[in-house]
Amino acid sequence: MTLIFIRILLRYLAAILVTRGLIAPDLGEMISRDPDVAMALQVASGAFIAAFAEGWYYLAHRCGWAK
């Protein structure tokens, strides 16, 4: 289910980048339709969320918020 949301996010991101003239339309289409790009973004977002959670846990213990 997450992969579906990632693909939708990639389509909107590619559309924004194309309309601003930052990337070519062909590259925008490749980004929004390539399943490998979507899978890489899904893995990266999972790693970011895990790192954020671990950082928050460390901060909570350091500041005495955790019980």
TORLUM-512804 format. One line per field, with one value per residue (C-alpha): residue number from 1; x, y, z; residue in one letter. Coordinates in Angstrom, 3 decimals. Layout:
seq NUM/...
X X/...
Y Y/...
Z Z/...
type a/...
***
This chain:
seq 1/2/3/4/5/6/7/8/9/10/11/12/13/14/15/16/17/18/19/20/21/22/23/24/25/26/27/28/29/30/31/32/33/34/35/36/37/38/39/40/41/42/43/44/45/46/47/48/49/50/51/52/53/54/55/56/57/58/59/60/61/62/63/64/65/66/67
X 0.000/2.881/4.223/0.977/1.357/5.003/4.056/1.408/3.939/6.461/3.917/3.153/6.834/7.727/4.885/6.085/9.661/8.608/6.333/9.083/11.464/13.914/13.790/12.847/9.374/10.893/12.806/9.685/7.760/10.550/10.588/6.832/6.531/9.713/9.014/12.704/12.647/9.468/11.012/14.194/12.143/10.134/13.303/14.773/11.621/11.533/15.153/14.439/11.441/13.460/16.344/13.922/12.295/15.656/16.807/13.639/14.100/17.681/16.583/13.782/16.179/18.762/16.242/14.425/11.134/11.062/9.835
Y 0.000/2.348/1.851/3.249/6.430/6.715/6.503/9.190/11.381/10.837/11.869/15.122/15.796/15.183/17.455/20.262/19.914/19.878/22.912/24.891/23.928/22.140/18.860/17.825/16.337/13.007/12.727/13.627/10.835/8.364/9.352/9.007/5.667/3.782/1.166/1.067/4.756/4.232/1.268/3.219/6.109/3.693/2.199/5.653/6.904/3.815/4.378/8.052/7.194/4.573/7.005/9.696/7.292/6.180/9.796/10.720/7.738/8.812/12.401/11.241/9.217/11.987/14.626/12.376/12.215/8.414/6.360
Z 0.000/0.724/-2.791/-4.195/-2.152/-3.185/-6.874/-6.439/-4.625/-7.421/-10.056/-8.260/-7.595/-11.232/-12.374/-10.105/-11.316/-14.982/-14.651/-12.938/-15.730/-13.459/-15.377/-18.893/-19.508/-20.582/-17.314/-15.343/-17.057/-16.310/-12.625/-12.232/-14.041/-13.105/-10.390/-9.421/-8.531/-6.509/-4.689/-3.922/-2.552/-0.421/1.063/1.662/3.359/5.580/6.581/7.299/9.489/11.394/11.940/13.118/15.582/16.973/17.270/19.106/21.454/22.181/22.817/25.132/27.251/27.308/28.415/30.876/28.991/28.854/31.769
type m/t/l/i/f/i/r/i/l/l/r/y/l/a/a/i/l/v/t/r/g/l/i/a/p/d/l/g/e/m/i/s/r/d/p/d/v/a/m/a/l/q/v/a/s/g/a/f/i/a/a/f/a/e/g/w/y/y/l/a/h/r/c/g/w/a/k
***
